[in-house]
């Protein structure tokens, strides 16, 4: 929880007067990856069902500002960014509370809009090697759209959509190919407050494996 709050609040409350030097520059990045999980439970007044989704795909764009800093605590760079992401998964199976399973069909897509903070270190892993490691956290909103969830041609949930609060956290590492281009690999978890699809509550949590490329304007 302390790391989450530090990542979110550091870009807001740390002023250049305190620690930032003159090396400040904007960047843009593209991210691709796979969301390993999606909605993990559907419930209404009649009961609940656990759900299994196939790994899907994810794409994201972000733009932000990097501040090289002397804050200490092994923090050498701080980033603040705005992000838009899109991810989709296909439903394959449901399980009831007795453990019985059934094959299902359906799809859920989630579009998220986030404000993220990053804490980076460029020398802790290997001095002299252009690798940075980072922690990240963010808050924002997520808009989910669910297709018709069906079982043996019977529609259980009609198509619906909802928007909820979203939060995420993660860690990763980047390799600086050139002064401007960086390749990175990351794990991020995206969660939301429960979606409500026409009276059906959907609990959402997405574990994501991501690869990205970042271009720094410096």
N, C-alpha and C positions, 0 to 999 in steps of 0.2 A: 504493500500500500504506500510506503514512503517513497519507493522508486517511482510509482505511478504519479504521485503528486508532484515529485520533483521534476519529472519529465514534462508534465502539463504546465506547471507554473513557472519554471525557470525562465523560459523566453519572455514571460510577461513581467516578472518582478525584478529581474536582474538588469540593471541599467548599464549602458556603456561607461558611465562615469565611474562605476565600481570596478569593472574588470575587463571590459572588452577593449581590444586594441583596434587598430585601423583596418584590419583585414576582415571586411564584411562584404559578402557578395551574394547575389541571388542564384537560384538554381531551379531546374525543372527535371522531372524524372518520370519514367515509364516503368510500370511493374506488371509482370505476368506471373501466374501461378495457379495452384490448385487448392480450393477449399475442401478439406477432407471430411468435414461434417457440416451439418446445416440445422434444420429444426430437429430437436431430439425428443420432443413430446407434444402431442396434440390432446387437448382436453376440453370437455364441456360439462354440462350438468349431469350427463349420463355416465361419465367416467373418463378415463384417459388411455391413450395408446402411445407407446414408445415407437420411434420411427428410425429407419435406416435409409440413408441416402448414399448413392454412388459419389465418389470424389468428382467434383465438377471443375470448372475453370473460372479464373478471376483475371480482371484487367483493371489497372488503376493509373491515374495521372495525378501528379502533384506539382506544386510550385511553392517555393519558400525562400528563406534567407538563412545563410550560414554565418555564424559569428565565431571567429577564432578568439579564444579567451584564456585567461590565466586564473580561473576560478579555484583551482586546486581540486582535491579529491580525485585525481587522475582524469579530470574533465578538461579536454583541450579544445573541443568545439561544441557549440550549442546550435541547434537548428529549430526553426519554427516554420510550419508549412500548412497549406490547405490542400486537402486531398479529396478526390472523387473516385469511387471504386464501384465495380460491377462484378457480381458473382452469381453463379447458377449451379444448382444441383438437381438431380433426378431422384425421386423417391422409388425405392425398390421393395421395401418390406415394412410391415408393422408388427408390433408385439403387444399383446394385452397384458394385464397385470398377472395373469396366470402363467405367462411365459409362452403362450401359443402364438405362432407366427403365421403370417399370410403375405403372399406377394401382392404388391400394390403398384399403382402407376400414378404419376403426377410430377410436378416440377415447381420449384420455388426459385425466384430470382430476388436479389437484394442489391439495391443501389444505396451506397452510403456517402455522406458528406461529412468530412472530419477536419478538425483542427488538431494538429499533432505537434508534440515536442520531442526533440532528440537530444541525448547526451552522448558525446563521442570521445573516444580516445584513439590516438594515432600511433602511440609508442609502447603501450603496455604489452601488446601481444608479441611484437618483435621490433626492436629498435633498428631503424634503417631500412625496413621493408615497408612499402606503401600500402599497408593494410590498416583499416580502422575498424574498431568494434563499437557497437552502439546499443543503447537501450532506448525504447520509444514508448510513448503512451499518448492517447488522444481521446477526445470526446466529440460528439456530433449527433447526427441523425441518420436513420436508415429507413428506406422505403422498400417494403417487401411486397411481392406479387406472387400469389400461389395459383397454379392452374387447377383444373378439376382433378381432385383426388378420387380415384375410382378403384373398385374391387369387383372383379368379375362383371365388368360392364355397368356396375351400379355406382352412381356418383355419390360419394360420401360428403365431399366439400366442393361447392361450386367455386368458380374463379372469384378471387377477392384480393384486396390489397389494403395495406395499413402502413402507417409511419410511426416510428417509435424512437426514443433516445438510444444512442449507440455509444459504445466505449470500446477501446482496444488497447492492447499492450503487446510488446514483443522485444526481440533482440536479434542481432545479426552482425554481419561483417561485410566490409566493402574493400575492393582492391582498386587502387587508382591506376588505370591504364595510362592516362596522360594527365597533364595539369588540369584538364577540364572534364575528362570522362572517367567515371567510376562505375564498376560493376559490383552489385551487392547481392547477397543471399540473406534471407531473413525468415524467421518464424513470427507470425502474428496471430493473436486471438482476437476475434471480433465478437462482441456480445451485445445484446439489446435488452431492453425491457420487453415483456411478452407482447407479441403481435396478437391482434384480435381480428380473426377472419370470420365475419358474420356470426359472432357468438362462439366461435371455436378459438381457444387460446393456444398459441403456438410459442413454445419456448425455444429460443434461437441461440446457438453458440457455434461459431465457425473457427476451426483450427486451420491455418493457412500456411503453406510452404511457398515462398515467393522468390523470384529472381527479378532484378531490376537494373536499369541503367540510368545514371544521373549525369546531367550536363551542368557544369558550373560556369557562370558568366564571370570569369576572372582573368 
